[in-house]
Amino acid sequence: MTKVLIATEKPFNGAAVAQIEGILVKAGFEVAKLEKYTEKSQLLAAVADVDAIIIRSDKIDAEVLDAAKNLKIVVRAGAGYDNVDLEAATAHKVCVMNTPGQNANAVAELVFGMLVYGVRNFFNGKSGSELMGKKLGILAFGNVGRNVARIAKGFGMEVFAYDAFCPAEAIEAAGVKAVANQNELFKSCDIVSLHIPATAETKNSINYAMCSQMKKGAILVNTARKEVINEAELLKLMAEREDFKYITDIMPDADAEFKKFEGRYFSTPKKMGAQTAEANTNAGVAAANQIVGFIKDGITKFQVNK
């Protein structure tokens, strides 16, 4: 019998777990759970005899893959998958998938929750500003970026986007103004919202040179990945520009240094983008269905390693 492990240091909500288990049991699979674990040794023991694993932010590295002798597939319930060693998974002949789009609305709504908080001076009682009429730049026009654009229109914002892998025609078709390059996006907009993955090309790419082009009163929002920010250079910019704000749901390594810029910096204690009941359930259910499709019919639509 196929055995599926739900390995979640930060568990799915109870309703999501029930739906995930229901899908897997109906397919004739055995389900095991490892929730709120505190030691990697617990994960290594749990994977010993499983065929498939569903994870959230849990790390699947070469050591875990070595321990999982029967493993055929890992599904990360969410869009990002940098917590999985793809090269090691490929070497072990393990398929890795993500669940793109399932958390997109939750992340997009968080962007605007934090933006309203930011433009109103973190509700400190002083006069702030409004989002209507502001120019919003979206860096990367994937599932999250498209949802951000949809919500921004409701606020009456002018929406611009740049994506090196999305044709300008597709961006314009969504009612968003496509710009020629990343520099133009930063120069043109009052607010830039980041939705790029952490890759060799993007790590540390949001730096002093890029952000210093932004207008007076600029706001940078990061709900993507911590690694895309060059923290030292962003700190330098914030020291020079008292008008610049940085808002994120990924606490920087230099959080204590950023906190010195009181009233211009905000970070949630933990990554919050996908932390809604709906996104929790959507991603978990998608992961379960993808495992069933892969095991029973060899479907690899959302495979991210080759």
JOSULUR-V93744 format. One record per pair of residues at least 12 apart in sequence whose ideal C-beta (glycine too) atoms are under 10 Angstrom apart, sorted by the first residue. I is the first residue (numbers start at 1). GAP is how many residues later the second one is. If there is no record, write none. Layout:
i->{I,I}
gap->{GAP,GAP}
//
This chain:
i->{1,1,1,1,2,2,2,2,2,2,2,2,2,2,2,2,2,2,2,2,3,3,3,3,3,3,3,3,3,3,3,4,4,4,4,4,4,4,4,4,4,4,4,4,4,4,4,4,4,4,4,4,4,4,5,5,5,5,5,5,5,5,5,5,5,5,5,5,5,5,5,5,5,6,6,6,6,6,6,6,6,6,6,6,6,6,6,6,6,6,6,6,7,7,7,7,7,7,7,7,7,7,7,7,7,7,7,7,7,7,7,8,8,8,8,8,8,8,8,8,8,8,8,9,9,9,9,9,9,9,9,9,9,9,9,10,10,10,10,10,10,10,10,10,11,11,11,11,11,11,11,11,12,12,12,12,12,12,12,12,12,12,12,12,13,13,13,13,13,13,13,14,15,15,15,15,16,16,16,16,16,16,16,16,16,16,16,16,17,17,17,17,17,17,18,18,19,19,19,19,19,20,20,20,20,20,20,20,20,20,20,20,20,21,21,21,22,22,23,23,23,23,23,23,23,23,24,24,24,24,24,24,24,24,25,26,26,27,27,27,27,27,27,27,28,28,28,29,29,29,29,29,29,29,30,30,30,31,31,31,31,32,32,32,32,32,33,33,34,34,34,34,34,34,37,40,40,40,40,40,40,41,43,43,43,43,43,43,43,43,44,44,44,44,44,45,46,46,46,47,47,47,47,47,47,47,47,47,47,48,48,48,48,48,49,49,49,49,50,50,50,50,50,50,50,51,51,51,51,51,51,51,52,52,52,52,52,52,52,52,52,52,52,52,52,52,52,52,53,53,53,53,53,53,53,53,53,53,53,53,54,54,54,54,54,54,54,54,54,54,54,54,54,55,55,55,55,55,55,55,55,55,56,56,56,56,56,56,56,56,56,57,57,57,57,57,57,57,57,58,58,58,58,58,59,59,59,59,60,60,60,60,60,60,60,60,60,60,60,61,61,61,61,61,62,62,62,62,62,62,63,63,64,64,64,64,64,65,65,65,65,65,65,65,65,65,66,66,68,68,69,71,71,71,71,71,72,72,72,72,72,72,72,73,73,73,73,73,73,73,73,73,73,73,73,74,74,74,74,74,74,74,74,74,74,74,74,75,75,75,75,75,75,75,75,75,75,75,75,75,75,75,75,76,76,76,76,76,76,76,76,77,77,77,77,77,77,77,77,77,77,77,77,77,77,77,77,77,78,78,78,78,78,78,78,78,78,78,78,78,78,78,78,79,79,79,79,79,79,79,79,79,79,79,79,79,79,79,79,79,80,80,80,80,80,80,80,80,80,80,81,81,81,81,81,81,81,81,81,82,82,82,82,82,84,84,84,84,84,85,86,86,86,87,88,89,89,90,90,91,94,95,95,95,95,95,95,95,95,95,95,96,96,96,96,96,97,97,97,97,97,97,97,97,97,97,97,97,97,98,98,98,98,98,98,98,99,99,99,99,99,99,99,99,99,99,100,100,100,100,100,100,100,101,101,101,101,101,101,101,101,101,102,102,102,102,102,102,102,102,102,102,102,102,103,103,103,103,103,103,103,103,103,103,103,103,103,104,104,104,104,104,104,104,104,104,104,104,104,105,105,105,105,105,105,105,105,105,105,105,106,106,106,106,106,106,106,106,106,106,106,106,106,106,107,107,107,107,107,107,107,107,107,107,107,107,107,107,107,107,107,108,108,108,108,108,108,108,108,108,108,108,108,108,108,108,109,109,109,109,109,109,110,110,110,110,110,110,110,110,110,110,110,110,110,111,111,111,111,111,111,111,111,111,111,111,111,111,111,111,111,111,111,112,112,112,112,112,112,112,112,112,112,113,113,113,114,114,114,114,114,114,114,114,114,114,114,114,115,115,115,115,115,115,115,115,115,115,115,115,115,115,116,116,116,116,117,117,118,118,118,118,118,118,118,118,118,118,118,118,119,119,119,119,119,119,119,119,121,121,121,122,122,122,122,122,122,122,124,124,126,129,129,129,130,130,130,131,131,131,131,131,131,131,131,132,132,132,132,133,133,133,133,133,134,134,134,134,134,134,134,134,134,134,134,134,135,135,135,135,135,135,135,135,135,135,135,135,135,136,136,136,136,136,136,136,136,136,136,136,136,136,136,136,136,136,136,136,137,137,137,137,137,137,137,137,137,137,137,137,137,137,137,137,137,137,137,137,137,137,137,138,138,138,138,138,138,138,138,138,138,138,138,138,138,138,138,139,139,139,139,139,139,139,139,139,139,139,139,139,139,139,139,139,139,139,139,139,139,139,140,140,140,140,140,140,140,140,140,140,140,140,140,140,141,141,141,141,141,141,141,141,141,141,141,141,141,141,142,142,142,142,142,142,143,144,144,144,144,144,144,145,145,145,145,145,145,145,145,145,145,145,145,145,146,146,146,146,146,146,146,147,148,148,148,148,148,148,149,149,149,149,149,149,150,150,150,152,152,152,153,153,153,157,157,157,158,158,158,158,158,159,159,159,159,159,159,159,160,160,160,160,160,160,160,160,160,161,161,161,161,161,161,161,161,161,162,162,162,162,162,162,162,162,162,162,162,162,163,163,163,163,163,164,164,164,164,164,166,168,182,182,182,182,182,183,183,183,184,185,185,185,186,186,186,186,186,186,186,186,186,186,187,187,187,187,188,188,188,189,189,189,189,189,190,190,190,190,190,190,191,191,191,191,191,191,191,191,191,192,192,192,192,192,192,192,192,192,192,193,193,193,193,193,193,193,194,194,194,194,194,194,194,194,194,194,194,195,195,195,195,195,195,196,196,196,196,197,197,197,197,198,198,198,198,198,198,199,199,199,201,202,202,202,202,203,203,203,203,203,203,204,204,204,204,204,204,204,205,205,205,205,206,206,206,206,206,206,206,206,206,206,206,207,207,207,207,207,207,207,207,207,208,208,208,208,208,208,208,208,209,209,209,210,210,210,210,211,211,211,211,211,211,211,211,211,211,212,212,212,212,212,212,212,214,214,214,214,215,215,216,216,216,217,217,217,217,218,218,218,218,218,218,219,219,219,219,219,219,220,220,220,220,220,220,220,220,221,221,221,221,221,221,222,222,222,222,222,222,222,222,223,223,223,223,223,223,223,223,223,224,224,224,224,225,225,226,226,226,226,226,226,226,226,227,227,228,229,229,229,229,229,229,231,231,231,231,231,231,231,232,232,232,234,234,234,234,234,234,235,235,235,235,235,235,235,238,238,238,238,238,238,239,239,239,241,241,242,242,242,243,244,244,244,245,245,245,245,245,246,246,246,246,246,246,247,247,247,247,247,248,248,248,248,248,248,249,249,249,249,249,249,249,249,249,249,250,250,250,250,250,250,251,251,251,251,251,252,252,255,255,286,287,290,290}
gap->{27,28,29,50,22,25,26,27,28,29,48,49,50,68,70,71,289,290,293,294,21,26,27,28,29,46,47,48,49,50,67,16,17,19,20,21,23,25,26,27,28,29,46,47,48,49,50,69,71,283,284,287,288,291,25,26,27,28,29,38,41,42,43,44,45,46,47,48,49,50,63,66,69,14,15,18,25,26,27,28,29,40,44,46,47,48,49,50,71,278,281,282,25,26,27,28,30,35,36,39,40,43,46,47,48,49,51,52,53,57,67,25,26,27,28,29,46,47,48,49,50,69,276,25,26,27,28,29,33,34,46,47,48,49,50,25,26,46,47,48,260,261,265,270,22,23,24,25,26,45,269,273,21,23,42,44,65,265,268,269,271,272,273,275,262,263,264,265,267,268,271,263,262,265,266,269,61,261,262,263,264,265,266,267,268,269,271,272,14,16,18,263,264,267,263,266,262,263,265,266,269,13,34,57,261,263,264,265,266,267,268,269,271,12,263,267,263,266,261,262,263,264,265,266,268,269,28,30,263,264,265,267,268,271,263,262,266,261,262,264,265,266,268,269,264,267,268,22,23,259,262,263,266,267,19,20,21,19,21,23,257,14,15,17,18,21,13,21,12,13,16,19,21,24,21,18,19,21,23,24,27,26,12,15,16,17,20,21,24,25,19,20,22,23,24,22,18,21,22,13,17,18,19,20,21,22,23,24,27,19,20,21,22,23,19,20,21,22,18,19,20,21,22,23,24,17,19,20,21,22,240,244,16,18,19,20,21,22,23,42,43,235,236,238,239,240,242,243,15,18,19,20,21,22,23,31,41,43,234,238,19,20,21,22,23,45,229,230,232,233,234,236,237,19,20,21,22,23,26,28,29,232,20,21,22,27,218,224,227,228,231,19,20,21,23,26,213,214,217,16,18,19,25,26,23,24,25,26,14,16,21,23,24,25,26,28,29,34,36,22,23,24,27,28,23,25,26,27,29,30,22,25,20,21,24,25,28,19,20,23,24,25,26,27,28,29,22,26,24,26,23,18,21,22,23,24,20,21,22,23,219,222,223,16,21,22,23,24,214,217,218,221,222,227,230,12,15,18,20,21,22,23,24,213,217,230,231,20,21,22,23,24,208,209,211,212,213,214,215,216,219,227,228,20,21,22,23,207,211,226,228,20,21,22,25,26,197,202,203,204,205,206,207,208,209,210,211,213,20,21,22,24,25,29,195,196,201,202,204,205,206,208,209,19,20,21,22,23,24,25,28,63,64,65,116,118,145,194,195,204,18,20,23,117,118,144,145,191,193,194,15,16,17,18,19,116,221,223,224,115,116,117,143,145,12,13,14,220,221,220,218,219,220,218,217,215,216,215,216,214,211,195,196,199,203,205,207,208,209,210,211,206,207,208,209,210,189,190,193,194,196,197,202,203,204,205,206,207,208,185,188,189,192,204,205,206,183,184,185,186,187,188,189,190,191,203,42,43,44,183,186,202,204,41,42,43,45,46,181,182,185,201,41,172,176,177,178,179,180,181,182,183,184,185,40,41,44,170,171,172,173,175,176,177,179,180,183,38,39,40,41,42,43,44,91,169,170,175,178,38,39,41,42,43,45,46,171,173,174,177,38,41,117,166,167,168,169,170,171,172,173,174,176,177,36,37,38,40,41,86,88,116,117,142,164,165,166,167,168,169,172,30,35,36,37,38,39,40,41,42,43,44,85,87,115,165,38,39,42,164,167,170,34,38,111,113,139,158,161,162,163,164,165,166,169,25,27,33,34,36,37,40,41,80,82,83,84,110,111,112,136,138,162,19,24,36,39,40,42,43,45,81,109,134,136,159,79,105,107,108,109,133,134,135,152,153,154,158,16,19,21,33,36,37,40,42,76,78,104,106,130,132,12,14,15,39,130,149,13,73,101,102,103,127,128,129,145,146,147,148,12,15,71,72,98,100,126,128,124,142,143,123,125,140,141,142,143,144,138,139,137,61,88,90,25,26,27,21,23,24,25,26,59,60,88,23,24,25,26,22,23,24,25,57,18,21,22,23,24,25,55,56,57,81,83,85,17,22,23,24,25,42,50,53,54,55,56,57,80,12,13,15,16,17,19,21,22,23,24,25,40,53,54,55,56,57,83,85,21,22,23,24,25,40,42,45,47,48,49,50,51,52,53,54,55,56,57,77,81,83,84,14,21,22,23,24,25,33,38,47,51,53,54,55,56,57,83,21,22,23,24,25,43,46,47,50,53,54,55,56,57,63,66,67,71,81,82,83,85,89,21,22,23,24,25,26,42,53,54,55,56,57,62,84,20,21,22,23,24,25,26,27,29,30,33,35,37,54,21,23,24,53,54,55,52,49,50,51,79,80,129,14,16,17,18,21,26,29,31,48,49,50,51,79,15,20,24,25,28,30,49,48,13,28,45,47,73,75,12,22,25,26,27,44,24,25,26,24,39,41,21,22,23,32,33,34,18,19,30,31,32,12,15,16,17,18,30,34,16,17,18,19,24,25,28,29,32,13,15,16,17,18,24,28,32,34,15,16,17,18,19,20,21,22,23,24,26,30,15,19,22,32,33,17,18,32,37,38,12,12,14,23,24,28,31,26,27,30,29,25,28,29,20,23,24,25,26,27,28,29,32,34,23,26,27,28,25,26,27,24,25,26,29,30,24,25,26,27,28,29,23,24,26,27,28,29,30,54,56,14,18,19,21,22,26,27,28,29,30,26,27,28,29,30,31,54,12,26,27,28,29,30,31,34,35,54,56,26,27,28,29,30,33,26,28,29,32,27,28,30,31,26,27,28,29,30,31,26,28,29,27,22,23,25,26,22,23,24,25,26,27,23,24,25,26,27,28,29,22,23,24,25,14,16,18,21,22,23,24,25,27,28,40,21,22,23,24,25,26,27,29,30,22,24,25,26,27,28,29,32,21,24,28,20,23,24,27,18,19,22,23,25,26,27,30,33,35,21,22,24,25,28,29,32,23,27,29,30,28,29,25,27,28,24,26,27,28,19,23,25,26,27,28,24,25,26,27,28,45,14,17,18,24,25,26,27,28,24,25,26,27,28,45,12,24,25,26,27,28,30,45,24,25,26,27,45,48,49,50,51,24,25,26,49,25,46,22,23,24,25,26,27,41,45,23,26,22,17,19,21,23,24,25,15,21,22,23,24,26,27,21,22,25,12,18,20,23,24,31,17,19,22,23,25,26,30,19,20,22,23,26,27,18,21,22,20,23,19,21,22,21,17,20,21,16,18,19,20,21,12,15,18,19,20,21,17,18,19,20,21,17,18,19,20,23,24,17,18,19,20,21,22,23,24,25,26,17,18,20,21,22,23,16,17,18,19,20,13,15,12,14,16,15,12,13}
//
